[in-house]
Amino acid sequence: MREESSLDFLEKFPKDRNGLYIVYELYTFDSVFRLLLKNGFDHKEALCFIIANCSLSAFAFQERIHNKSYKKLSDKDALPSDLAAYKARLVYDLIT
C-alpha cells in the first residue's frame, strides 16, 4: 500500500464532505487515472484507488470502469497535477 504523502499530486482535486475525490465526469476520471499511472500505479492499482477513494457518478463508472475503457488510458497523456486539478475544480464548479 502506498503512503499518504505519496498522493500529494492529488491534494488540489476537489473532495466531498466525506473526503472522497469528486469524479462526476469523464475528464476528471481520466485526469486522476493518468496521474495515478504517472506516479507509479499500474492499471489495477489505479482502478482500486479510484473505486475506494473517489465519489463516482454512474456515468463515469459505466463509461470508464464497467466498459473497461480505463485500460486504454496512458500516463503519457497526463497533464501536470496542478493544471488537471484546476480544470477538475472548474468543471465541478460549473456542474454544481
Phi and psi in degrees as GROMACS dihedral restraints (atoms count N, CA, C in turn):
[ dihedral_restraints ]
;  ai    aj    ak    al  type     phi  dphi    fc
    3     4     5     6     1   -84.3    20    10
    4     5     6     7     1   149.1    20    10
    6     7     8     9     1   -74.0    20    10
    7     8     9    10     1   148.9    20    10
    9    10    11    12     1   -59.3    20    10
   10    11    12    13     1   -35.8    20    10
   12    13    14    15     1   -65.6    20    10
   13    14    15    16     1   -22.8    20    10
   15    16    17    18     1   -76.9    20    10
   16    17    18    19     1    -2.5    20    10
   18    19    20    21     1  -101.6    20    10
   19    20    21    22     1    18.1    20    10
   21    22    23    24     1   -57.8    20    10
   22    23    24    25     1   -27.9    20    10
   24    25    26    27     1   -66.7    20    10
   25    26    27    28     1   -13.8    20    10
   27    28    29    30     1  -102.5    20    10
   28    29    30    31     1    -0.1    20    10
   30    31    32    33     1   -60.2    20    10
   31    32    33    34     1   -27.9    20    10
   33    34    35    36     1   -91.8    20    10
   34    35    36    37     1    -2.7    20    10
   36    37    38    39     1   -72.1    20    10
   37    38    39    40     1   145.0    20    10
   39    40    41    42     1   -65.7    20    10
   40    41    42    43     1   144.2    20    10
   42    43    44    45     1  -125.3    20    10
   43    44    45    46     1   155.0    20    10
   45    46    47    48     1   -87.6    20    10
   46    47    48    49     1  -177.5    20    10
   48    49    50    51     1   -68.7    20    10
   49    50    51    52     1   -12.8    20    10
   51    52    53    54     1   -93.7    20    10
   52    53    54    55     1     1.2    20    10
   54    55    56    57     1    85.4    20    10
   55    56    57    58     1    10.4    20    10
   57    58    59    60     1   -90.2    20    10
   58    59    60    61     1   142.4    20    10
   60    61    62    63     1   -67.0    20    10
   61    62    63    64     1   136.3    20    10
   63    64    65    66     1   -86.7    20    10
   64    65    66    67     1   114.5    20    10
   66    67    68    69     1  -129.0    20    10
   67    68    69    70     1    82.8    20    10
   69    70    71    72     1  -100.3    20    10
   70    71    72    73     1   -11.8    20    10
   72    73    74    75     1  -139.3    20    10
   73    74    75    76     1   168.3    20    10
   75    76    77    78     1   -67.4    20    10
   76    77    78    79     1   -35.2    20    10
   78    79    80    81     1   -58.3    20    10
   79    80    81    82     1   -47.5    20    10
   81    82    83    84     1   -67.7    20    10
   82    83    84    85     1   -40.4    20    10
   84    85    86    87     1   -56.1    20    10
   85    86    87    88     1   -51.1    20    10
   87    88    89    90     1   -60.8    20    10
   88    89    90    91     1   -41.9    20    10
   90    91    92    93     1   -63.6    20    10
   91    92    93    94     1   -48.2    20    10
   93    94    95    96     1   -63.6    20    10
   94    95    96    97     1   -45.8    20    10
   96    97    98    99     1   -60.7    20    10
   97    98    99   100     1   -47.1    20    10
   99   100   101   102     1   -63.5    20    10
  100   101   102   103     1   -39.1    20    10
  102   103   104   105     1   -65.7    20    10
  103   104   105   106     1   -37.2    20    10
  105   106   107   108     1   -63.1    20    10
  106   107   108   109     1   -44.6    20    10
  108   109   110   111     1   -60.5    20    10
  109   110   111   112     1   -43.7    20    10
  111   112   113   114     1   -63.3    20    10
  112   113   114   115     1   -26.5    20    10
  114   115   116   117     1  -102.4    20    10
  115   116   117   118     1    28.0    20    10
  117   118   119   120     1    98.9    20    10
  118   119   120   121     1    -3.9    20    10
  120   121   122   123     1   -79.5    20    10
  121   122   123   124     1   147.6    20    10
  123   124   125   126     1   -92.3    20    10
  124   125   126   127     1   178.3    20    10
  126   127   128   129     1   -60.3    20    10
  127   128   129   130     1   -41.1    20    10
  129   130   131   132     1   -67.1    20    10
  130   131   132   133     1   -43.2    20    10
  132   133   134   135     1   -64.7    20    10
  133   134   135   136     1   -41.3    20    10
  135   136   137   138     1   -63.7    20    10
  136   137   138   139     1   -42.1    20    10
  138   139   140   141     1   -62.4    20    10
  139   140   141   142     1   -46.1    20    10
  141   142   143   144     1   -61.7    20    10
  142   143   144   145     1   -41.0    20    10
  144   145   146   147     1   -60.8    20    10
  145   146   147   148     1   -46.4    20    10
  147   148   149   150     1   -64.0    20    10
  148   149   150   151     1   -43.7    20    10
  150   151   152   153     1   -62.9    20    10
  151   152   153   154     1   -38.5    20    10
  153   154   155   156     1   -83.9    20    10
  154   155   156   157     1   -25.8    20    10
  156   157   158   159     1  -122.1    20    10
  157   158   159   160     1     7.8    20    10
  159   160   161   162     1  -126.4    20    10
  160   161   162   163     1   144.8    20    10
  162   163   164   165     1   -90.6    20    10
  163   164   165   166     1   108.9    20    10
  165   166   167   168     1  -102.5    20    10
  166   167   168   169     1   143.1    20    10
  168   169   170   171     1   -80.7    20    10
  169   170   171   172     1   160.2    20    10
  171   172   173   174     1   -61.0    20    10
  172   173   174   175     1   -37.5    20    10
  174   175   176   177     1   -63.2    20    10
  175   176   177   178     1   -48.7    20    10
  177   178   179   180     1   -63.3    20    10
  178   179   180   181     1   -41.2    20    10
  180   181   182   183     1   -61.7    20    10
  181   182   183   184     1   -48.0    20    10
  183   184   185   186     1   -66.4    20    10
  184   185   186   187     1   -47.7    20    10
  186   187   188   189     1   -70.1    20    10
  187   188   189   190     1   -34.7    20    10
  189   190   191   192     1  -103.5    20    10
  190   191   192   193     1   -40.0    20    10
  192   193   194   195     1   -93.2    20    10
  193   194   195   196     1   -56.7    20    10
  195   196   197   198     1   -60.9    20    10
  196   197   198   199     1   -42.6    20    10
  198   199   200   201     1   -82.2    20    10
  199   200   201   202     1    -1.1    20    10
  201   202   203   204     1    59.6    20    10
  202   203   204   205     1    26.2    20    10
  204   205   206   207     1   -76.7    20    10
  205   206   207   208     1    -9.6    20    10
  207   208   209   210     1   -61.5    20    10
  208   209   210   211     1   -25.3    20    10
  210   211   212   213     1   -65.8    20    10
  211   212   213   214     1   -20.7    20    10
  213   214   215   216     1   -87.5    20    10
  214   215   216   217     1   -10.0    20    10
  216   217   218   219     1   -75.5    20    10
  217   218   219   220     1   145.1    20    10
  219   220   221   222     1  -131.0    20    10
  220   221   222   223     1   149.1    20    10
  222   223   224   225     1   -70.4    20    10
  223   224   225   226     1   -14.8    20    10
  225   226   227   228     1   -64.5    20    10
  226   227   228   229     1   -26.0    20    10
  228   229   230   231     1   -96.7    20    10
  229   230   231   232     1     7.7    20    10
  231   232   233   234     1   -69.3    20    10
  232   233   234   235     1   133.2    20    10
  234   235   236   237     1   -78.7    20    10
  235   236   237   238     1   160.4    20    10
  237   238   239   240     1   -56.9    20    10
  238   239   240   241     1   143.2    20    10
  240   241   242   243     1   -58.9    20    10
  241   242   243   244     1   -38.2    20    10
  243   244   245   246     1   -62.7    20    10
  244   245   246   247     1   -43.9    20    10
  246   247   248   249     1   -67.7    20    10
  247   248   249   250     1   -42.7    20    10
  249   250   251   252     1   -63.0    20    10
  250   251   252   253     1   -41.6    20    10
  252   253   254   255     1   -66.7    20    10
  253   254   255   256     1   -40.7    20    10
  255   256   257   258     1   -60.6    20    10
  256   257   258   259     1   -46.0    20    10
  258   259   260   261     1   -66.2    20    10
  259   260   261   262     1   -38.4    20    10
  261   262   263   264     1   -63.7    20    10
  262   263   264   265     1   -41.8    20    10
  264   265   266   267     1   -63.6    20    10
  265   266   267   268     1   -42.7    20    10
  267   268   269   270     1   -61.1    20    10
  268   269   270   271     1   -47.3    20    10
  270   271   272   273     1   -63.3    20    10
  271   272   273   274     1   -43.8    20    10
  273   274   275   276     1   -60.8    20    10
  274   275   276   277     1   -44.3    20    10
  276   277   278   279     1   -62.6    20    10
  277   278   279   280     1   -34.6    20    10
  279   280   281   282     1   -69.8    20    10
  280   281   282   283     1   -35.0    20    10
  282   283   284   285     1   -88.4    20    10
  283   284   285   286     1    -9.7    20    10
